């Protein structure tokens, strides 16, 4: 279907980072034309005067079905929380629970302007793919393999991923597989090396947690004589198709290695602070060294939301405060991390509003009190906007939300089903 969007204020994220007033013609899922007074024939014409239009956000690290554990086991020490609350509940997860947890996450993502996410999870991967396909957005989905844990072994894990790769690819092409190792402290060097080889062979992204906590850094140092990112470099996994999640406790040498390899780094400031990690990912230093800086929420069990607007703001003000430098991580850079850089990390031809790009567009109400005045549209998106300002979301040239209502699925049913599944899992 062709759609003509008229009279919008467009934060393009193009090479010049222009904000334009004009029209967008969407045809066959792509942005076919941008200009003033476009007269293209379209099945649908949208009056977007009073609307700010910007590219959909890309969340480069999450565990979407963990929306089921939002607010479960608050205020505990990390290890207690995992062993006493999260892992026992996750052990009871059935594929249908994962489906409804994912749908709940997709609803939250759509409402907060996210159109793509990079998922790593332990079970129900096919249900995550089905739910995302139904939800109308994009995802790169991977099994978080591990072999240093009883019940898991190297070849069995690789076998599971091999089996899943074709099953995670959906009909629309919006959803597909990636390859993931959970983390250097849960995976052997052999598993990490073989996984990356598989990802290279299949031309897929590779996703791994790295240097999230101090404990992990010292454990890996003791075991291998190297810090986690040095270790991953020695295993040959750093390249443009790898996403390192967290990268909090790192040395200048590790930053240089990730930068040289142009690896993507997913900074998850809200989860890191909520879990009291103590450190700050030097994401601006990674970017300066040549790495692809991106943002993620992590799962809703540790965030507790999947809100990329909050993540952009938190990332920006955290870097400023950490470096005692108000010039650090500007609103424009935070938006770059959440859009074009995120799309690059996942290998998606989106992240900016330019002719030829995929039509993943978010519309926000410029007439909302917190969006006025409009001195700086980008600063308003990053520091002032909230999900309730988002009125319409388009992915692949199709609306998944119109005039504040999700059109791709029954949102009320999703909230009820997910709440019921979550209650049963924790024995409520
Ligand atoms: Zn994570």
Boltz pocket constraint, residues with backbone or C-beta under 6 A from the ligand:
constraints:
  - pocket:
      binder: B
      contacts: [[A, 61], [A, 62], [A, 63], [A, 209], [A, 245], [A, 298], [A, 299]]
      max_distance: 6.0
